[in-house]
Amino acid sequence: MTEIASYTSSLARSRASQANENRPDVFVLAGREWDLLVGVFAPVHSPTTAVAMELLGLPEARDPDRDQDPDTGLAFRGDGTFLEIGAGTGVIAVSAALAGCARVVATDISAQAVRNTAMNADRHGVADRLVSLHGDLFDAVGDEERFDTVYWHSNYVLAPDEYEYQADHERAYVDPGYRAHRRYLAEAPGLLTEGGTVLLQFSERGDLGLLRRLAEECGRTLRPVRRRDLTEGDETVELVLYEVCMKN
Ligand SMILES: C[S@@+](CC[C@H](N)C(=O)[O-])C[C@H]1O[C@@H](n2cnc3c(N)ncnc32)[C@H](O)[C@@H]1O
């Protein structure tokens, strides 16, 4: 395993973010203020959220006339329905609602993240069209609900299958045995409206070879939509937004 893909380094990043004395209650991202609760993935300590928003086209997403550029406009249907798995503070889910999505459902396995997303939906006046639910992946989503976009900025670092989480916060960083990723690849397409899109925000820190094998086993392929390099300390990693497609 290379150093950038090391799960122990990711767990160390999780601990450092939690213990950081400068962890704020409120942070600024994409020109807005956001509440940050204890125990929730902190976009202020991990630039991956900002890059995830950029890859989705969200910072530029407020003017629909600018959505024509394939590399900077919205990477999803901006007036449709949007399901975000693992919403954390809710920055992406709230921004999708602000960009024009008619309905946004946000889920997280961390109860504290679910509260945090609801707080930020209130803060930005979109609580009427955003619901924040507690559950493992899609478990809290109604059986009949379908979405134009299903999205996850995942915990893309592979941990050993037998690893047991020591804190909820670690769930934002590593996925033991890629069990959650396998289930996302298998089940997310079943939640789409006709013509809908499943998106996965992944990173060079993840095990792309294993992800592709799991996709193959589930009858899926991965199509890179957009990519960006991100420098963190003395490491540069590539972040990639993939579309999960059904194999023909
Ligand atoms: C990398 S963080 C991204 C958070 C937020 N979307 C952002 O971009 O700042 C991954 C999120 O997925 C959540 N998560 C991990 N496993 C999950 C699961 N099985 N079901 C739902 N959420 C999960 C974590 O709690 C965490 O909030």
The ligand as an SDF file (V2000), in Angstrom:
LIG
                    3D

 27 29  0  0  0  0  0  0  0  0999 V2000
  -15.7040   12.4120    3.1590 C   0  0  0  0  0  0  0  0  0  0  0  0
  -17.0760   12.7440    4.2200 S   0  0  0  0  0  0  0  0  0  0  0  0
  -17.9930   13.8980    3.2140 C   0  0  0  0  0  0  0  0  0  0  0  0
  -18.9120   14.7870    4.0190 C   0  0  0  0  0  0  0  0  0  0  0  0
  -19.5680   15.9170    3.2230 C   0  0  0  0  0  0  0  0  0  0  0  0
  -20.3690   15.3930    2.1360 N   0  0  0  0  0  0  0  0  0  0  0  0
  -18.5180   16.8550    2.6760 C   0  0  0  0  0  0  0  0  0  0  0  0
  -18.2370   16.7760    1.4680 O   0  0  0  0  0  0  0  0  0  0  0  0
  -17.9650   17.6250    3.4630 O   0  0  0  0  0  0  0  0  0  0  0  0
  -18.0170   11.2140    4.0770 C   0  0  0  0  0  0  0  0  0  0  0  0
  -19.3370   11.2300    4.8240 C   0  0  0  0  0  0  0  0  0  0  0  0
  -19.9740    9.9570    4.6160 O   0  0  0  0  0  0  0  0  0  0  0  0
  -20.5590    9.5430    5.8320 C   0  0  0  0  0  0  0  0  0  0  0  0
  -20.7060    8.0750    5.7660 N   0  0  0  0  0  0  0  0  0  0  0  0
  -19.7540    7.1270    5.8580 C   0  0  0  0  0  0  0  0  0  0  0  0
  -20.2910    5.9000    5.7200 N   0  0  0  0  0  0  0  0  0  0  0  0
  -21.6200    6.0860    5.5270 C   0  0  0  0  0  0  0  0  0  0  0  0
  -22.7090    5.1900    5.3150 C   0  0  0  0  0  0  0  0  0  0  0  0
  -22.5340    3.8740    5.2630 N   0  0  0  0  0  0  0  0  0  0  0  0
  -23.9540    5.7220    5.1640 N   0  0  0  0  0  0  0  0  0  0  0  0
  -24.1420    7.0710    5.2090 C   0  0  0  0  0  0  0  0  0  0  0  0
  -23.1400    7.9610    5.4060 N   0  0  0  0  0  0  0  0  0  0  0  0
  -21.8980    7.4650    5.5550 C   0  0  0  0  0  0  0  0  0  0  0  0
  -19.6070   10.0220    6.9060 C   0  0  0  0  0  0  0  0  0  0  0  0
  -20.2230   10.0850    8.1950 O   0  0  0  0  0  0  0  0  0  0  0  0
  -19.2120   11.3900    6.3480 C   0  0  0  0  0  0  0  0  0  0  0  0
  -20.0830   12.4130    6.7850 O   0  0  0  0  0  0  0  0  0  0  0  0
  1  2  1  0
  2  3  1  0
  2 10  1  0
  3  4  1  0
  4  5  1  0
  5  6  1  0
  5  7  1  0
  7  8  2  0
  7  9  1  0
 10 11  1  0
 11 12  1  0
 11 26  1  0
 12 13  1  0
 13 14  1  0
 13 24  1  0
 14 15  1  0
 14 23  1  0
 15 16  2  0
 16 17  1  0
 17 18  1  0
 17 23  2  0
 18 19  1  0
 18 20  2  0
 20 21  1  0
 21 22  2  0
 22 23  1  0
 24 25  1  0
 24 26  1  0
 26 27  1  0
M  CHG  2   2   1   9  -1
M  END
$$$$
